[in-house]
Amino acid sequence: MSTIATKASSLLKDQRIRFLIVGGINTVLGYGIFVLLEYLIAGRFGDFSYMLALVIQYSISIILAFILHRRFVFQVQGRLWLDFGRFVLTNLVGFGLNAALLPLLVQFAGLHPRVAQAVALLLVTVVSYLGHKYFSFRRGEAAVKVSE
C-alpha cells in the first residue's frame, strides 16, 4: 500500500475525521438539493417558495445525514427509531445553539455575520459531534465495531 493510501486509511479510522467528512458531504449535497428545489419551485408558492425548498431539503438532508452518520461515522446497528429520534433532537439542539450564538456574536461582540457564523459553526460542530457520540448513537463498548 502506498504511503498516501496508508495515511488516508489511518485518518479514516479516526471517528472525528469521518464525522467531518460526512458533515462536509451532507452540507454540499444539502445545499445542492436546496438550490435545485428553489429553482424548480421559485415563485410557485408565493414569496416564500424558498422556505418550502428549505423544509423539503432539510427533510431529505436529515435522513441522509442520519444514514451516513449511523453507517460510516459511528458504525452502529439496532435501535433504528430511537437513534433517529435522538439524532433529530441533537440536530435541533445544535440549531438552537447556533441561533442563540449568532446574534450574540453579531450584536454584542461586533463580529460581521459571516465571521460570527464561522465562529458559531466551530462550537456547534463540536457540540454536535459530542451529542451524536454520547447521545444519538450511544452504545456499550462491546457494541461498537470500530475503535477510535
DSSP file (Angstrom, degrees, kcal/mol; ACC not computed):
  #  RESIDUE AA STRUCTURE BP1 BP2  ACC     N-H-->O    O-->H-N    N-H-->O    O-->H-N    TCO  KAPPA ALPHA  PHI   PSI    X-CA   Y-CA   Z-CA
    1    1 A M              0   0    0      0, 0.0     5,-0.0     0, 0.0     0, 0.0   0.000 360.0 360.0 360.0 138.4    0.0    0.0    0.0
    2    2 A S     >  -     0   0    0      1,-0.1     4,-2.5     4,-0.0     5,-0.2  -0.230 360.0-110.8 -70.6 162.7    1.3    3.4   -0.9
    3    3 A T  H  > S+     0   0    0      1,-0.2     4,-2.5     2,-0.2     5,-0.2   0.890 118.7  49.9 -60.8 -41.1    2.2    6.0    1.8
    4    4 A I  H  > S+     0   0    0      2,-0.2     4,-2.7     1,-0.2    -1,-0.2   0.925 111.9  47.5 -65.5 -43.9   -0.7    8.2    0.8
    5    5 A A  H  > S+     0   0    0      2,-0.2     4,-2.6     1,-0.2    -2,-0.2   0.887 111.9  50.9 -64.5 -38.1   -3.2    5.3    1.0
    6    6 A T  H  X S+     0   0    0     -4,-2.5     4,-2.2     2,-0.2    -2,-0.2   0.921 112.3  45.9 -64.8 -44.6   -1.7    4.2    4.3
    7    7 A K  H  X S+     0   0    0     -4,-2.5     4,-2.5     2,-0.2    -2,-0.2   0.903 113.4  49.5 -65.3 -41.0   -2.1    7.7    5.7
    8    8 A A  H  X S+     0   0    0     -4,-2.7     4,-2.3     2,-0.2    -2,-0.2   0.922 111.5  49.1 -63.7 -43.4   -5.6    8.1    4.3
    9    9 A S  H  X S+     0   0    0     -4,-2.6     4,-0.6     1,-0.2    -1,-0.2   0.894 111.5  49.7 -62.4 -39.8   -6.6    4.7    5.8
   10   10 A S  H >< S+     0   0    0     -4,-2.2     3,-0.8     1,-0.2     4,-0.4   0.901 110.3  49.9 -65.6 -41.7   -5.2    5.7    9.1
   11   11 A L  H >< S+     0   0    0     -4,-2.5     3,-1.6     1,-0.2     6,-0.3   0.885 104.9  57.9 -63.7 -39.0   -7.1    9.0    9.1
   12   12 A L  H 3< S+     0   0    0     -4,-2.3    -1,-0.2     1,-0.3    -2,-0.2   0.646  94.1  66.7 -70.4 -13.3  -10.3    7.3    8.3
   13   13 A K  T << S+     0   0    0     -3,-0.8     2,-0.6    -4,-0.6    -1,-0.3   0.698  82.5  90.4 -75.6 -19.1  -10.0    5.2   11.4
   14   14 A D  S X> S-     0   0    0     -3,-1.6     4,-2.0    -4,-0.4     3,-0.5  -0.702  70.4-152.2 -82.9 117.0  -10.5    8.4   13.4
   15   15 A Q  H 3> S+     0   0    0     -2,-0.6     4,-2.3     1,-0.2    -1,-0.2   0.832  94.3  57.5 -57.5 -36.1  -14.2    8.9   14.1
   16   16 A R  H 3> S+     0   0    0      2,-0.2     4,-2.0     1,-0.2    -1,-0.2   0.887 106.5  48.4 -65.0 -38.6  -13.8   12.7   14.3
   17   17 A I  H <> S+     0   0    0     -3,-0.5     4,-2.4    -6,-0.3    -2,-0.2   0.916 111.3  49.8 -67.4 -43.0  -12.3   12.7   10.8
   18   18 A R  H  X S+     0   0    0     -4,-2.0     4,-2.8    -7,-0.2     5,-0.2   0.886 108.8  54.2 -61.7 -37.9  -15.2   10.6    9.5
   19   19 A F  H  X S+     0   0    0     -4,-2.3     4,-2.5     1,-0.2    -2,-0.2   0.924 110.0  45.9 -61.2 -45.5  -17.6   13.0   11.2
   20   20 A L  H  X S+     0   0    0     -4,-2.0     4,-2.3     2,-0.2    -2,-0.2   0.886 113.4  49.5 -66.3 -38.9  -16.1   16.0    9.4
   21   21 A I  H  X S+     0   0    0     -4,-2.4     4,-2.6     2,-0.2    -2,-0.2   0.947 113.6  44.7 -65.4 -48.8  -16.1   14.2    6.1
   22   22 A V  H  X S+     0   0    0     -4,-2.8     4,-2.9     1,-0.2     5,-0.2   0.905 113.2  51.9 -63.1 -41.4  -19.7   13.1    6.4
   23   23 A G  H  X S+     0   0    0     -4,-2.5     4,-2.3    -5,-0.2    -1,-0.2   0.906 110.9  48.1 -60.7 -41.8  -20.7   16.5    7.6
   24   24 A G  H  X S+     0   0    0     -4,-2.3     4,-2.4     2,-0.2    -2,-0.2   0.925 112.8  47.4 -64.4 -45.4  -19.0   18.1    4.6
   25   25 A I  H  X S+     0   0    0     -4,-2.6     4,-2.7     1,-0.2     5,-0.2   0.932 113.6  48.1 -61.0 -46.5  -20.6   15.7    2.1
   26   26 A N  H  X S+     0   0    0     -4,-2.9     4,-2.7     1,-0.2    -1,-0.2   0.875 110.9  51.4 -64.2 -37.5  -24.0   16.2    3.7
   27   27 A T  H  X S+     0   0    0     -4,-2.3     4,-2.4    -5,-0.2    -1,-0.2   0.932 112.3  45.0 -64.7 -46.1  -23.6   20.0    3.6
   28   28 A V  H  X S+     0   0    0     -4,-2.4     4,-2.3     2,-0.2    -2,-0.2   0.934 116.9  45.0 -64.8 -46.6  -22.7   20.1   -0.1
   29   29 A L  H  X S+     0   0    0     -4,-2.7     4,-2.6    -5,-0.2    -2,-0.2   0.914 112.9  51.6 -63.9 -42.1  -25.5   17.7   -1.1
   30   30 A G  H  X S+     0   0    0     -4,-2.7     4,-2.4    -5,-0.2    -2,-0.2   0.908 110.8  47.4 -61.1 -42.6  -28.0   19.6    1.1
   31   31 A Y  H  X S+     0   0    0     -4,-2.4     4,-2.7     2,-0.2    -1,-0.2   0.914 111.7  50.9 -65.5 -41.5  -27.1   22.9   -0.5
   32   32 A G  H  X S+     0   0    0     -4,-2.3     4,-2.4     2,-0.2    -2,-0.2   0.905 110.4  49.0 -61.2 -42.0  -27.3   21.4   -3.9
   33   33 A I  H  X S+     0   0    0     -4,-2.6     4,-2.9     2,-0.2     5,-0.2   0.914 111.2  50.4 -63.1 -43.4  -30.7   20.0   -3.1
   34   34 A F  H  X S+     0   0    0     -4,-2.4     4,-3.0     2,-0.2     5,-0.2   0.939 110.9  48.3 -60.1 -47.8  -31.8   23.4   -1.8
   35   35 A V  H  X S+     0   0    0     -4,-2.7     4,-2.1     2,-0.2    -2,-0.2   0.924 113.8  47.0 -60.1 -45.4  -30.6   25.2   -5.0
   36   36 A L  H  X S+     0   0    0     -4,-2.4     4,-2.4     2,-0.2    -2,-0.2   0.942 115.4  44.7 -62.2 -48.6  -32.3   22.6   -7.3
   37   37 A L  H  X S+     0   0    0     -4,-2.9     4,-2.4     1,-0.2     5,-0.2   0.914 112.2  51.7 -63.2 -42.9  -35.6   22.8   -5.3
   38   38 A E  H  X S+     0   0    0     -4,-3.0     4,-1.1    -5,-0.2    -1,-0.2   0.892 111.6  48.0 -61.8 -39.4  -35.6   26.5   -5.1
   39   39 A Y  H  < S+     0   0    0     -4,-2.1     3,-0.2    -5,-0.2    -1,-0.2   0.916 113.4  47.6 -65.1 -43.8  -35.0   26.7   -8.9
   40   40 A L  H  < S+     0   0    0     -4,-2.4    -2,-0.2     1,-0.2    -1,-0.2   0.828 124.6  28.4 -70.3 -33.0  -37.8   24.3   -9.6
   41   41 A I  H >X S+     0   0    0     -4,-2.4     3,-2.2    -5,-0.2     4,-0.6   0.364  80.9 144.2-112.3   6.2  -40.4   25.9   -7.3
   42   42 A A  T 3< S-     0   0    0     -4,-1.1     5,-0.1     1,-0.3     4,-0.1  -0.205  81.6  -4.4 -50.7 124.3  -39.3   29.5   -7.3
   43   43 A G  T >4 S+     0   0    0      3,-0.5     3,-0.9     1,-0.1    -1,-0.3   0.298 104.4 104.6  78.1 -10.1  -42.4   31.8   -7.3
   44   44 A R  T <4 S+     0   0    0     -3,-2.2    -2,-0.2     1,-0.2    -1,-0.1   0.692  88.2  36.4 -77.8 -16.9  -44.9   28.9   -7.5
   45   45 A F  T >< S-     0   0    0     -4,-0.6     3,-0.6     1,-0.5    -1,-0.2  -0.146 120.2 -98.2-126.4  37.4  -45.8   29.2   -3.8
   46   46 A G  G X  S-     0   0    0     -3,-0.9     3,-1.2     1,-0.2    -1,-0.5  -0.322  71.5 -33.6  81.1-163.8  -45.6   32.9   -3.3
   47   47 A D  G 3  S+     0   0    0      1,-0.3     3,-0.4     2,-0.1    -1,-0.2   0.647 134.1  58.6 -68.4 -15.0  -42.8   35.0   -1.9
   48   48 A F  G X>  +     0   0    0     -3,-0.6     4,-1.3     1,-0.2     3,-1.0   0.034  61.8 119.1-107.6  27.6  -41.8   32.2    0.5
   49   49 A S  H <> S+     0   0    0     -3,-1.2     4,-2.3     1,-0.3    -1,-0.2   0.853  72.9  61.8 -57.5 -34.8  -41.1   29.4   -2.0
   50   50 A Y  H 3> S+     0   0    0     -3,-0.4     4,-2.0     1,-0.2    -1,-0.3   0.815  99.1  55.3 -63.5 -29.3  -37.5   29.3   -0.8
   51   51 A M  H <> S+     0   0    0     -3,-1.0     4,-2.4     2,-0.2    -1,-0.2   0.882 106.7  49.4 -71.2 -37.2  -38.8   28.4    2.7
   52   52 A L  H  X S+     0   0    0     -4,-1.3     4,-2.5     2,-0.2     5,-0.2   0.915 110.2  51.7 -64.0 -42.1  -40.7   25.4    1.2
   53   53 A A  H  X S+     0   0    0     -4,-2.3     4,-2.7     1,-0.2    -2,-0.2   0.903 109.6  50.6 -59.4 -40.8  -37.5   24.4   -0.6
   54   54 A L  H  X S+     0   0    0     -4,-2.0     4,-2.9     2,-0.2    -2,-0.2   0.919 109.8  48.8 -63.8 -44.9  -35.7   24.7    2.7
   55   55 A V  H  X S+     0   0    0     -4,-2.4     4,-2.2     2,-0.2    -2,-0.2   0.926 114.8  44.5 -63.1 -45.1  -38.2   22.4    4.5
   56   56 A I  H  X S+     0   0    0     -4,-2.5     4,-2.0     2,-0.2    -2,-0.2   0.933 114.9  49.2 -64.3 -45.2  -38.1   19.8    1.8
   57   57 A Q  H  X S+     0   0    0     -4,-2.7     4,-3.1    -5,-0.2    -2,-0.2   0.914 110.9  49.4 -60.7 -44.0  -34.3   20.0    1.6
   58   58 A Y  H  X S+     0   0    0     -4,-2.9     4,-2.8     1,-0.2     5,-0.3   0.903 108.7  53.4 -63.5 -40.7  -33.9   19.7    5.4
   59   59 A S  H  X S+     0   0    0     -4,-2.2     4,-1.0    -5,-0.2    -1,-0.2   0.892 114.9  40.8 -61.4 -39.9  -36.3   16.6    5.4
   60   60 A I  H  X S+     0   0    0     -4,-2.0     4,-2.3     2,-0.2    -2,-0.2   0.925 116.1  50.1 -71.7 -45.7  -34.1   14.9    2.8
   61   61 A S  H  X S+     0   0    0     -4,-3.1     4,-3.2     1,-0.2     5,-0.2   0.860 105.8  54.5 -64.7 -38.1  -30.8   16.0    4.4
   62   62 A I  H  X S+     0   0    0     -4,-2.8     4,-2.1     2,-0.2    -1,-0.2   0.886 111.1  46.3 -66.7 -36.7  -31.6   14.9    7.9
   63   63 A I  H  X S+     0   0    0     -4,-1.0     4,-2.4    -5,-0.3    -2,-0.2   0.932 114.9  46.3 -68.9 -45.5  -32.4   11.4    6.6
   64   64 A L  H  X S+     0   0    0     -4,-2.3     4,-2.6     1,-0.2     5,-0.2   0.929 113.3  49.4 -61.4 -45.4  -29.3   11.3    4.5
   65   65 A A  H  X S+     0   0    0     -4,-3.2     4,-2.9     1,-0.2     5,-0.3   0.904 110.1  51.7 -60.8 -42.0  -27.2   12.6    7.4
   66   66 A F  H  X S+     0   0    0     -4,-2.1     4,-2.7    -5,-0.2     5,-0.3   0.940 111.2  46.6 -60.3 -48.3  -28.6   10.0    9.8
   67   67 A I  H  X S+     0   0    0     -4,-2.4     4,-2.5     1,-0.2     5,-0.3   0.933 115.8  45.1 -61.0 -47.0  -27.8    7.2    7.4
   68   68 A L  H  X>S+     0   0    0     -4,-2.6     4,-2.6     2,-0.2     5,-1.1   0.915 116.2  45.0 -66.1 -43.6  -24.3    8.4    6.8
   69   69 A H  I  X>S+     0   0    0     -4,-2.9     5,-3.1    -5,-0.2     6,-0.6   0.920 116.3  46.5 -65.9 -42.8  -23.5    9.1   10.4
   70   70 A R  I  <5S+     0   0    0     -4,-2.7     6,-1.7    -5,-0.3    -2,-0.2   0.922 123.0  33.2 -64.4 -45.1  -25.0    5.8   11.6
   71   71 A R  I  <5S+     0   0    0     -4,-2.5    -2,-0.2    -5,-0.3    -3,-0.2   0.918 133.2  20.1 -81.4 -46.4  -23.3    3.7    9.0
   72   72 A F  I  <5S+     0   0    0     -4,-2.6    -3,-0.2    -5,-0.3    -2,-0.1   0.800 127.6  36.1-101.9 -32.0  -19.9    5.4    8.4
   73   73 A V  I  <<S+     0   0    0     -5,-1.1    -3,-0.2    -4,-0.5    -4,-0.1   0.954 133.8  14.8 -87.6 -58.5  -19.2    7.6   11.4
   74   74 A F  S   <S-     0   0    0     -5,-3.1    71,-0.3    -6,-0.1    72,-0.2   0.626  84.6-151.7 -97.0 -14.8  -20.5    5.8   14.5
   75   75 A Q        +     0   0    0     -6,-0.6    70,-0.9    -5,-0.2     2,-0.3   0.887  37.3 152.2  46.1  60.1  -21.0    2.4   12.8
   76   76 A V        -     0   0    0     -6,-1.7     2,-0.3    68,-0.1    -1,-0.2  -0.731  29.4-156.7-115.3 164.8  -23.8    1.1   15.0
   77   77 A Q        +     0   0    0     -2,-0.3    66,-0.0    66,-0.2    -6,-0.0  -0.901  50.7  26.8-134.5 164.7  -26.7   -1.3   14.5
   78   78 A G  S    S+     0   0    0     -2,-0.3     5,-0.1     1,-0.1    -2,-0.0   0.031  83.1  70.8  74.9 172.6  -30.1   -1.8   16.1
   79   79 A R     >  +     0   0    0      1,-0.1     4,-3.0     3,-0.1     5,-0.3   0.817  57.2 166.3  52.1  39.9  -32.3    0.8   17.8
   80   80 A L  H  > S+     0   0    0      1,-0.2     4,-2.4     2,-0.2     5,-0.1   0.908  70.4  39.6 -53.7 -53.6  -33.1    2.5   14.5
   81   81 A W  H  > S+     0   0    0      2,-0.2     4,-2.5     1,-0.2    -1,-0.2   0.868 116.2  50.2 -71.9 -35.9  -36.0    4.7   15.6
   82   82 A L  H  > S+     0   0    0      2,-0.2     4,-2.4     1,-0.2     5,-0.2   0.936 112.7  48.0 -64.0 -45.8  -34.5    5.6   19.0
   83   83 A D  H  X S+     0   0    0     -4,-3.0     4,-2.6     1,-0.2    -2,-0.2   0.914 111.8  50.0 -59.7 -43.4  -31.3    6.6   17.2
   84   84 A F  H  X S+     0   0    0     -4,-2.4     4,-2.5    -5,-0.3     5,-0.2   0.924 110.7  48.7 -64.6 -44.2  -33.2    8.6   14.7
   85   85 A G  H  X S+     0   0    0     -4,-2.5     4,-2.2     1,-0.2    -1,-0.2   0.921 114.5  45.5 -60.4 -44.0  -35.2   10.5   17.3
   86   86 A R  H  X S+     0   0    0     -4,-2.4     4,-2.7    50,-0.2    -1,-0.2   0.869 110.6  54.6 -66.7 -36.5  -32.1   11.2   19.3
   87   87 A F  H  X S+     0   0    0     -4,-2.6     4,-2.2    49,-0.2    -2,-0.2   0.934 110.4  45.3 -62.0 -47.4  -30.3   12.3   16.1
   88   88 A V  H  X S+     0   0    0     -4,-2.5     4,-2.2     2,-0.2    -2,-0.2   0.915 113.3  50.6 -63.2 -43.4  -33.0   14.8   15.2
   89   89 A L  H  X S+     0   0    0     -4,-2.2     4,-2.2    -5,-0.2    -2,-0.2   0.913 109.7  50.1 -61.7 -43.3  -33.1   16.1   18.8
   90   90 A T  H  X S+     0   0    0     -4,-2.7     4,-2.2     1,-0.2    -1,-0.2   0.896 110.5  50.3 -62.6 -40.2  -29.3   16.6   18.8
   91   91 A N  H  X S+     0   0    0     -4,-2.2     4,-2.4     1,-0.2    -1,-0.2   0.872 108.7  52.1 -65.9 -36.3  -29.5   18.5   15.5
   92   92 A L  H  X S+     0   0    0     -4,-2.2     4,-2.7     2,-0.2    -2,-0.2   0.886 108.1  51.2 -66.6 -37.9  -32.3   20.7   16.9
   93   93 A V  H  X S+     0   0    0     -4,-2.2     4,-2.7     2,-0.2    -2,-0.2   0.926 110.7  49.3 -62.4 -44.0  -30.0   21.4   20.0
   94   94 A G  H  X S+     0   0    0     -4,-2.2     4,-2.5     2,-0.2    -2,-0.2   0.911 111.6  48.7 -60.6 -42.6  -27.2   22.4   17.5
   95   95 A F  H  X S+     0   0    0     -4,-2.4     4,-2.8     2,-0.2    -2,-0.2   0.921 111.6  49.3 -62.9 -44.4  -29.6   24.6   15.6
   96   96 A G  H  X S+     0   0    0     -4,-2.7     4,-1.8     2,-0.2    -2,-0.2   0.905 111.1  49.5 -61.8 -42.4  -30.8   26.3   18.8
   97   97 A L  H  X S+     0   0    0     -4,-2.7     4,-2.7     2,-0.2     5,-0.2   0.924 112.5  47.9 -61.4 -44.5  -27.2   26.9   19.9
   98   98 A N  H  X S+     0   0    0     -4,-2.5     4,-2.5     1,-0.2    -2,-0.2   0.917 110.8  51.2 -61.6 -44.2  -26.4   28.3   16.5
   99   99 A A  H  < S+     0   0    0     -4,-2.8    -1,-0.2     1,-0.2    -2,-0.2   0.809 114.5  44.2 -65.5 -30.0  -29.5   30.5   16.6
  100  100 A A  H  X S+     0   0    0     -4,-1.8     4,-1.1    -5,-0.2    -2,-0.2   0.880 115.4  46.4 -80.2 -40.3  -28.5   31.8   20.1
  101  101 A L  H  X S+     0   0    0     -4,-2.7     4,-2.9    -5,-0.2     5,-0.3   0.892 101.4  64.9 -70.3 -40.1  -24.9   32.4   19.4
  102  102 A L  H  X S+     0   0    0     -4,-2.5     4,-2.1     1,-0.2     5,-0.2   0.920 105.9  40.2 -55.9 -53.0  -25.2   34.2   16.1
  103  103 A P  H  >>S+     0   0    0      0, 0.0     4,-3.1     0, 0.0     5,-0.6   0.865 114.6  54.7 -66.7 -31.5  -27.0   37.3   17.4
  104  104 A L  I  X>S+     0   0    0     -4,-1.1     4,-1.8     1,-0.2     5,-1.4   0.936 111.4  44.1 -62.9 -44.8  -24.8   37.4   20.5
  105  105 A L  I  <5S+     0   0    0     -4,-2.9     6,-2.5     3,-0.2    -1,-0.2   0.839 121.1  40.4 -69.8 -32.8  -21.6   37.4   18.3
  106  106 A V  I  X5S+     0   0    0     -4,-2.1     4,-0.5    -5,-0.3    -2,-0.2   0.952 124.8  32.7 -79.1 -52.8  -23.0   40.0   15.9
  107  107 A Q  I  <5S+     0   0    0     -4,-3.1    -3,-0.2    -5,-0.2    -2,-0.2   0.882 133.2  24.2 -75.8 -40.2  -24.8   42.3   18.3
  108  108 A F  I  <<S+     0   0    0     -4,-1.8    -3,-0.2    -5,-0.6    -1,-0.1   0.797 129.0  38.9-100.8 -32.3  -22.6   42.1   21.4
  109  109 A A  T  4<S-     0   0    0     -5,-1.4    -3,-0.2     2,-0.1    -4,-0.1   0.606  98.8-131.5 -93.1 -12.0  -19.2   41.0   20.1
  110  110 A G     <  +     0   0    0     -4,-0.5    -4,-0.2    -6,-0.3     2,-0.2   0.691  50.0 154.2  74.4  19.3  -19.5   43.2   17.0
  111  111 A L        -     0   0    0     -6,-2.5    -1,-0.2     1,-0.1    -2,-0.1  -0.501  52.4-104.4 -79.7 149.8  -18.5   40.5   14.5
  112  112 A H     >  -     0   0    0     -2,-0.2     4,-3.2     1,-0.1     3,-0.4  -0.464  37.0-113.0 -64.5 144.3  -19.6   40.5   10.9
  113  113 A P  H  > S+     0   0    0      0, 0.0     4,-2.4     0, 0.0     5,-0.2   0.842 116.4  50.8 -52.8 -37.4  -22.4   38.0   10.5
  114  114 A R  H  > S+     0   0    0      2,-0.2     4,-1.7     1,-0.2     5,-0.1   0.902 114.1  43.6 -69.0 -39.1  -20.3   35.7    8.2
  115  115 A V  H  > S+     0   0    0     -3,-0.4     4,-2.3     2,-0.2    -1,-0.2   0.916 113.5  52.0 -68.8 -43.1  -17.4   35.7   10.7
  116  116 A A  H  X S+     0   0    0     -4,-3.2     4,-2.8     1,-0.2    -2,-0.2   0.901 108.9  50.4 -60.0 -41.4  -19.9   35.2   13.6
  117  117 A Q  H  X S+     0   0    0     -4,-2.4     4,-2.7    -5,-0.3    -1,-0.2   0.885 108.4  52.3 -65.9 -37.5  -21.4   32.2   11.8
  118  118 A A  H  X S+     0   0    0     -4,-1.7     4,-1.5     2,-0.2    -2,-0.2   0.915 112.4  45.6 -63.5 -42.2  -18.0   30.7   11.2
  119  119 A V  H  X S+     0   0    0     -4,-2.3     4,-1.5     2,-0.2     3,-0.2   0.937 114.8  47.1 -65.4 -47.0  -17.2   31.0   14.9
  120  120 A A  H  X S+     0   0    0     -4,-2.8     4,-2.9     1,-0.2     5,-0.2   0.894 107.6  57.7 -61.4 -40.0  -20.6   29.6   15.9
  121  121 A L  H  X S+     0   0    0     -4,-2.7     4,-2.4     1,-0.2    -1,-0.2   0.861 101.7  55.3 -61.2 -36.6  -20.2   26.8   13.5
  122  122 A L  H  X S+     0   0    0     -4,-1.5     4,-1.7    -3,-0.2    -1,-0.2   0.940 112.9  41.2 -61.6 -46.6  -17.0   25.7   15.1
  123  123 A L  H  X S+     0   0    0     -4,-1.5     4,-2.6     1,-0.2    -2,-0.2   0.914 114.4  51.6 -67.9 -43.1  -18.7   25.4   18.5
  124  124 A V  H  X S+     0   0    0     -4,-2.9     4,-2.9     1,-0.2     5,-0.2   0.876 107.4  54.0 -62.6 -37.9  -21.8   23.8   17.0
  125  125 A T  H  X S+     0   0    0     -4,-2.4     4,-2.5    -5,-0.2    -1,-0.2   0.923 110.9  45.2 -62.5 -44.6  -19.7   21.2   15.2
  126  126 A V  H  X S+     0   0    0     -4,-1.7     4,-2.5     2,-0.2     5,-0.2   0.936 115.1  47.2 -64.6 -46.4  -18.0   20.1   18.5
  127  127 A V  H  X S+     0   0    0     -4,-2.6     4,-2.7     1,-0.2    -2,-0.2   0.900 112.7  50.2 -62.4 -41.1  -21.3   20.1   20.4
  128  128 A S  H  X S+     0   0    0     -4,-2.9     4,-2.8    -5,-0.2     5,-0.3   0.923 110.0  49.8 -63.5 -44.7  -23.0   18.1   17.6
  129  129 A Y  H  X S+     0   0    0     -4,-2.5     4,-2.7     1,-0.2     5,-0.2   0.954 114.6  44.0 -59.0 -50.0  -20.1   15.5   17.5
  130  130 A L  H  X S+     0   0    0     -4,-2.5     4,-2.8     1,-0.2     5,-0.2   0.895 113.6  51.7 -63.7 -39.7  -20.3   15.0   21.2
  131  131 A G  H  X>S+     0   0    0     -4,-2.7     5,-1.9    -5,-0.2     4,-1.5   0.912 113.7  42.9 -63.0 -43.2  -24.1   14.9   21.2
  132  132 A H  I  <>S+     0   0    0     -4,-2.8     5,-2.9     3,-0.2    -2,-0.2   0.895 117.1  47.3 -70.4 -38.8  -24.2   12.3   18.5
  133  133 A K  I  <5S+     0   0    0     -4,-2.7     6,-0.2    -5,-0.3    -2,-0.2   0.934 125.2  27.6 -67.4 -46.5  -21.4   10.2   20.1
  134  134 A Y  I  <5S+     0   0    0     -4,-2.8    -1,-0.2    -5,-0.2    -2,-0.2   0.497 138.6  15.7 -99.9  -4.1  -22.7   10.2   23.6
  135  135 A F  I ><5S+     0   0    0     -4,-1.5     3,-0.7    -5,-0.2    -3,-0.2   0.595 121.8  43.4-129.5 -63.0  -26.4   10.6   23.0
  136  136 A S  I 3 <S+     0   0    0     -5,-1.9   -49,-0.2     1,-0.2   -50,-0.2   0.923 133.2  16.3 -58.2 -49.3  -27.7    9.8   19.4
  137  137 A F  T 3 <S+     0   0    0     -5,-2.9    -1,-0.2    -6,-0.2    -4,-0.1   0.012  85.8 153.6-117.2  26.5  -25.6    6.7   18.8
  138  138 A R    <   +     0   0    0     -3,-0.7     2,-0.3    -6,-0.1    -4,-0.1  -0.343  14.5 163.6 -61.4 132.1  -24.5    5.8   22.3
  139  139 A R        -     0   0    0     -6,-0.2     2,-0.1    -2,-0.1    -2,-0.1  -0.939  42.9 -90.8-141.2 162.7  -23.8    2.1   22.8
  140  140 A G    >>  -     0   0    0     -2,-0.3     3,-1.4     1,-0.1     4,-0.7  -0.389  47.8-104.6 -67.7 157.3  -22.0   -0.1   25.2
  141  141 A E  G >4 S+     0   0    0      1,-0.3     3,-0.8     2,-0.2    -1,-0.1   0.826 119.5  57.8 -56.1 -35.1  -18.3   -0.6   24.5
  142  142 A A  G 34 S+     0   0    0      1,-0.2    -1,-0.3     3,-0.0    -2,-0.0   0.759 102.2  55.6 -69.2 -23.6  -19.0   -4.2   23.2
  143  143 A A  G <4 S+     0   0    0     -3,-1.4     2,-0.4     2,-0.0    -1,-0.2   0.643  82.7  98.6 -85.7 -14.0  -21.4   -3.0   20.6
  144  144 A V    <<  -     0   0    0     -3,-0.8   -68,-0.1    -4,-0.7   -69,-0.1  -0.617  55.6-164.8 -78.7 126.7  -19.0   -0.5   18.9
  145  145 A K  S    S+     0   0    0    -70,-0.9     2,-0.5    -2,-0.4    -1,-0.2   0.866  70.9  38.7 -81.6 -37.6  -17.5   -2.1   15.8
  146  146 A V  S    S-     0   0    0    -72,-0.2    -1,-0.2   -71,-0.2     2,-0.1  -0.949  78.5-134.0-119.7 131.1  -14.6    0.2   15.2
  147  147 A S              0   0    0     -2,-0.5  -132,-0.0     1,-0.1    -2,-0.0  -0.362 360.0 360.0 -77.1 162.7  -12.4    1.8   17.9
  148  148 A E              0   0    0   -134,-0.1  -132,-0.1    -2,-0.1  -133,-0.1   0.465 360.0 360.0 -83.2 360.0  -11.5    5.4   17.8
